[in-house]
Structures are given as C-alpha cells and as structure tokens.
Amino acid sequence: MRPEIVLFGDSITAQSFSSGGWGSALADAYSRKADVVVRGYGGYNTRWALFLLHHIFPLGSSSPPVATTIFFGANDAALKGRTSDRQHVPVEEYKDNKCSPTMLIVLITPPPIDEAGRQSYAVSIYGEKAMKEPERTNETTGIYAQHCVALAEELGLRCVNLWSKMQETNNWQKKYLSDGLHLTPEGNGVVFDEVSRVFREAWLSPEEMPFDFPHHSQIDGENPSKAFEERCL
C-alpha cells in the first residue's frame, strides 16, 4: 500500500487538480511514492469542515495518512452583513476549529484578497446586481492568517503563510489571483513550492521515499519474478 497525502480544504483545494494546480503537481512529484488525495469542499468554512473530520480521518484507522494539508480560512474571513455572510466564522472560532491529527500536518493560511479583483469578477457575473461593497477584505483575511500562524506555533505544527508569501511579489493581485480570491497557475505554483519545501524540511522528501514496486531497470527480463519476490510475495 502506498502512503497517502490528504489535501483537505475549501474550493482552493478542490481546484488544485485543475490544469496547473498545486495538487496535481504534488501528485506528479510523489508519483509511485504516495497517493495524493484531494478532499476539497467549495464554499466550506472550518465550522462546516468539522462535520467531515471523522469521515476523512476515521478514528482507529489502521493506515492513516502520512501527511495532510489543512487549507481553510478564505470563507471564514467573509465579512458579516455582506453577500457571503453565512460563510463567516469568528476568528477565534476559526483558530479553535483547526485540528491536529497524529500525522505530519501543514496548516496553510488563506491567500491574500484583491478587493478590486473581487469586485470586477462580481460585475462580470452579476452585472448591475453585483455587490456594492467587498464581501472580503485583505485586512480581515490577514487577521485570520495571523491566527493560523499563531496556532501552528502553539501546537508545534508546520505552516505555510500564503497570505504573506504572495504579497512579497509585485503585482501579486493579477499574477497569483484569477478573481481576487482563487488561484492562477502561478498562484498554484507558489502553493506547490511552499508545501513541497515544508514536506522536505520535515521528512517527506519524494526522492528519499521508495517506489511502491520495482523500477523497470531492476527487473530481469529472463527472471522477472525475482524483482517482485521481496516486495509483493
């Protein structure tokens, strides 16, 4: 059995196996070493995600994932009284809702928000009926990112501060975000690079993991069974 790496999060995780996605890049990096499993739920916040925990991470499982990324906060940070009000979760509850399974766990902060980009996207979809005020702000999302980082430090977990990392680049709003919130291929590339770095700094480097079955160069054409005896029989 290959070990599993679970990607648990909202729509940014759900879209991670789209063209140029960070999840598909991870699956390629760990090909024949680990199965990368996407558990992304568009629109979900941490409050709703709690209902899924025992389904995705069953208690007493004989083969729990070796690692998981937890990537929530973009919806929790939706503002009260605006168009995405029902997704809002108070920041202290957001912090409390994060969990620490017995595996390598990487918390990922929400990405920064391009408020002008969100407004332009809403107008392109809804026209005159589009929201007049932003349903998310970069300042508020940054508070959630800070709490995510603080929780990781408190629990001794690994963390990717995506909110800060992306804003180190000029014109990050257009380079990394497709609609002011979700990721472009370049934005996905940042997530992949950061998650890969954290995995390698821990103990989950794909180069150091064994193949699930023998490499073809190890198979004797005259006696192929020999290469499989130790691994398969």
Salt bridges, closest charged atoms under 4 A:
ASP35 OD1 - ARG2 NH1 2.89
ASP85 OD2 - LYS80 NZ 3.87
GLU92 OE2 - HIS147 NE2 3.28
GLU93 OE1 - ARG47 NH2 2.74
GLU133 OE1 - ARG82 NE 3.67
GLU135 OE2 - ARG118 NH2 2.74
GLU135 OE2 - ARG136 NH1 2.63
GLU154 OE1 - LYS95 NZ 3.43
GLU168 OE1 - LYS165 NZ 3.59
ASP179 OD2 - ARG118 NH1 3.44
ASP179 OD2 - HIS182 ND1 2.85
GLU194 OE1 - ARG197 NH2 2.75
GLU201 OE2 - ARG197 NH1 3.23
GLU207 OE1 - ARG200 NH1 2.59
ASP212 OD2 - ARG2 NE 2.51
ASP212 OD1 - ARG32 NE 3.58
